[in-house]
Amino acid sequence: MVQKLLAHKRPGPHPDYDLGHFERCLREVFDIHRTEVLGSGTRVRYHATPKQGMRG
């Protein structure tokens, strides 16, 4: 799926496309309670809830 999504991006490096960047962005809006690396070792599942004051 990642390859399919990246197919339409410009060639070259994508410094914003990494786990660290994703987690920093996630933490801006959500409290992360738990992470779990799935069996493949290439996917991570997150248990996160919206931060106080961020709910609609």
C-alpha distance (Angstrom), angle and dihedral (degrees) to the residues before:
residue distance angle dihedral
M1 . . .
V2 3.80 . .
Q3 3.78 91.1 .
K4 3.80 90.0 50.3
L5 3.81 91.6 50.8
L6 3.81 93.4 46.0
A7 3.81 93.5 47.5
H8 3.81 91.3 87.8
K9 3.81 96.3 45.9
R10 3.76 120.5 99.1
P11 3.81 115.9 -92.1
G12 3.77 119.7 -97.0
P13 3.79 135.9 50.7
H14 3.78 121.7 -22.9
P15 3.81 105.0 -158.0
D16 3.81 91.8 -177.6
Y17 3.79 91.8 57.7
D18 3.78 103.2 84.8
L19 3.77 138.0 97.5
G20 3.81 95.0 -105.8
H21 3.80 92.7 55.1
F22 3.79 91.7 46.4
E23 3.81 92.2 50.8
R24 3.82 92.9 48.0
C25 3.80 90.1 52.8
L26 3.81 91.8 45.0
R27 3.82 91.7 51.9
E28 3.81 91.2 54.4
V29 3.80 90.2 68.6
F30 3.82 105.9 15.8
D31 3.78 138.6 49.9
I32 3.80 107.2 -130.3
H33 3.79 109.7 -142.2
R34 3.77 100.4 174.1
T35 3.80 140.8 -0.5
E36 3.77 126.8 -161.0
V37 3.79 126.2 -168.5
L38 3.79 105.8 -142.9
G39 3.78 123.4 -130.0
S40 3.80 95.3 -93.2
G41 3.79 89.3 60.3
T42 3.81 89.8 -135.3
R43 3.81 100.1 85.3
V44 3.78 132.7 60.5
R45 3.78 125.7 -159.8
Y46 3.81 118.7 -152.3
H47 3.78 131.5 -157.2
A48 3.78 103.6 -157.2
T49 3.79 137.2 154.8
P50 3.80 129.7 -160.6
K51 3.79 114.4 -90.9
Q52 3.79 116.5 -108.7
G53 3.80 110.1 -80.8
M54 3.83 92.8 21.9
R55 3.80 96.3 91.1
G56 3.79 117.7 105.9
